[in-house]
Amino acid sequence: MSKYAMAVDLEKCVGCGACMVACKAENGVPPEVFRLTVYEIEQGTFPDVKVEFRHDQCRHCEIAPCVLVCPTGASFIDKNGLVRLNATRCIGCKACVVACPYDARFTNPEKGYAEKCSFCDHRLAEDKQPVCVQTCPTGARVFGDLDDPKSDIRVALKDKKIHIPKKEIGTRPKFFYLKKKLTEEA
């Protein structure tokens, strides 16, 4: 068993959107919805303005509100710690969509069931990286097994400052933002 996680190095991301396009193509996501989005946050005041690109997608939380509220068990956590969705059991009630504190779920308008990022579990079964990680031209996306000290994710988490959005809600997500460590923290 693995304990998969993903991170985005905010110092490397250029906001190109290649990850979003690759995700839509790989997973057959309808045009009007996304499993993964990239948006920009402006920081500072003119003339000292910086732009940082942020990514929204399923955080694969250890304590997943979407799983807790699912009335049919369609949402579940698998043996590798991934929050998964069994579309055949989903009744389209949207409870999981509402429960997700990261707005990472949606109802597929063509099929009527909930969807979200799966860390490309179908690719993981073939020992491949998620398509968003493979496609990233700057290497900003990092993926791997948290239980493997040599995995890309473990190395990245050790070498960077970690930011976990909404950490205070206690979901223990496995999706992180990485920034350069400050010299006094190194």
C-alpha positions in Angstrom: 0.0 0.0 0.0 1.1 3.5 -0.8 0.1 6.8 0.8 -0.1 9.1 -2.2 0.2 12.9 -2.1 0.7 15.7 -4.5 2.3 19.2 -4.3 2.7 22.2 -6.5 5.8 24.3 -6.2 4.5 27.8 -6.4 8.0 29.1 -7.2 8.0 27.0 -10.4 4.4 27.3 -11.6 4.0 29.8 -14.5 0.2 29.4 -14.8 0.3 27.9 -18.3 -2.7 25.7 -17.7 -1.2 22.6 -19.3 -2.2 20.6 -16.2 -5.9 21.6 -16.7 -5.9 20.8 -20.4 -4.2 17.5 -19.9 -6.6 16.5 -17.1 -9.7 17.3 -19.2 -8.3 15.3 -22.1 -7.2 12.3 -20.1 -10.4 12.0 -18.1 -13.0 13.1 -20.6 -14.2 16.0 -18.5 -17.0 18.0 -20.2 -16.1 21.5 -21.4 -18.1 23.4 -18.7 -16.5 21.8 -15.6 -13.0 21.0 -14.3 -11.4 18.5 -12.0 -8.4 20.9 -11.7 -8.2 24.7 -12.0 -5.4 27.2 -11.9 -6.0 30.8 -10.9 -3.8 33.7 -10.1 -3.5 35.7 -6.9 -2.1 39.2 -7.0 -0.1 40.2 -4.0 1.3 43.6 -3.0 0.7 47.1 -4.3 2.0 48.8 -7.3 4.8 48.9 -8.2 5.7 45.9 -6.0 3.1 43.4 -7.3 3.7 39.7 -7.5 1.4 37.1 -9.0 1.2 33.6 -7.6 -0.6 30.7 -9.3 -2.8 28.5 -7.2 -4.4 25.2 -8.0 -7.7 23.8 -6.9 -8.5 20.1 -7.0 -9.4 17.3 -4.7 -7.1 17.3 -1.7 -7.6 13.5 -1.0 -8.2 14.3 2.7 -7.5 11.7 5.4 -10.7 13.0 7.1 -12.8 13.6 4.1 -16.1 15.4 4.7 -17.3 14.2 1.2 -16.9 10.6 2.3 -18.6 11.2 5.7 -21.8 12.6 4.1 -22.2 10.2 1.2 -25.5 8.3 1.7 -24.6 5.4 -0.6 -20.9 4.8 0.0 -20.1 6.0 -3.5 -17.4 8.2 -2.0 -14.8 6.2 -0.1 -11.1 6.1 0.8 -9.2 3.3 -0.8 -6.2 1.3 0.6 -3.8 3.9 -0.8 -5.5 6.7 1.0 -7.1 8.2 -2.2 -10.5 9.6 -1.9 -12.4 7.7 -4.7 -15.8 7.8 -6.2 -17.8 4.8 -7.5 -20.0 6.4 -10.2 -22.3 3.4 -10.3 -23.2 3.9 -6.7 -23.6 7.7 -6.9 -27.2 8.9 -7.0 -26.3 12.5 -7.8 -27.6 14.0 -4.5 -24.7 16.5 -4.4 -24.1 16.0 -0.7 -20.4 15.5 -1.3 -20.2 18.5 -3.6 -21.6 20.7 -0.8 -19.5 19.0 1.9 -16.1 19.5 0.2 -14.5 22.5 1.9 -12.2 23.0 -1.1 -15.0 23.2 -3.8 -13.2 20.3 -5.6 -16.2 18.3 -6.6 -18.8 18.9 -9.3 -21.7 17.0 -10.8 -21.0 15.8 -14.3 -23.6 17.6 -16.4 -23.7 14.9 -19.0 -23.8 11.9 -16.7 -25.5 13.2 -13.5 -23.0 11.8 -11.0 -20.3 13.5 -8.9 -16.7 13.8 -10.1 -13.4 15.1 -8.9 -9.6 14.6 -9.3 -8.6 11.0 -8.8 -4.9 11.6 -8.9 -5.3 9.6 -12.2 -5.8 6.4 -10.3 -6.1 4.5 -13.6 -2.6 5.7 -14.5 -1.2 4.8 -11.0 -2.4 1.2 -11.6 0.0 1.2 -14.6 2.9 2.7 -12.6 2.5 6.1 -14.4 2.4 9.6 -12.9 -0.9 11.5 -12.9 -1.2 13.3 -16.2 -1.0 16.8 -14.7 2.4 15.9 -13.2 3.7 14.3 -16.4 2.5 17.3 -18.5 3.8 20.2 -16.3 6.6 21.8 -18.4 8.3 23.4 -15.4 8.2 20.4 -13.0 6.1 22.4 -10.6 3.8 19.4 -9.8 5.3 16.7 -7.7 3.7 13.4 -6.8 4.6 10.3 -4.9 4.3 8.0 -1.9 4.6 9.7 1.5 5.7 6.4 3.0 8.7 6.2 0.6 11.6 8.4 1.8 13.1 8.4 -1.7 9.9 9.5 -3.5 9.7 12.8 -5.3 7.0 14.1 -2.9 9.0 13.3 0.2 12.1 15.0 -1.2 10.1 18.1 -2.2 8.4 18.3 1.2 11.7 18.2 3.0 13.3 20.9 0.9 10.5 23.4 0.8 8.2 25.4 3.0 4.8 23.7 3.0 1.5 25.6 2.9 -1.8 23.8 3.5 -4.8 25.9 2.7 -7.6 25.7 5.4 -5.3 23.6 7.6 -7.4 24.7 10.6 -10.4 22.6 9.5 -8.5 19.4 10.2 -9.2 17.3 7.1 -5.5 16.4 6.8 -5.2 16.9 3.0 -2.6 15.2 0.9 -2.2 18.1 -1.5 0.3 20.8 -0.6 1.6 24.1 -1.9 5.4 24.5 -1.7 7.5 27.7 -1.4 11.1 28.4 -1.1 12.3 28.1 2.5 13.4 31.3 4.1 17.1 31.3 5.2 16.3 31.4 8.9 14.1 28.3 8.4 16.6 26.3 6.4 
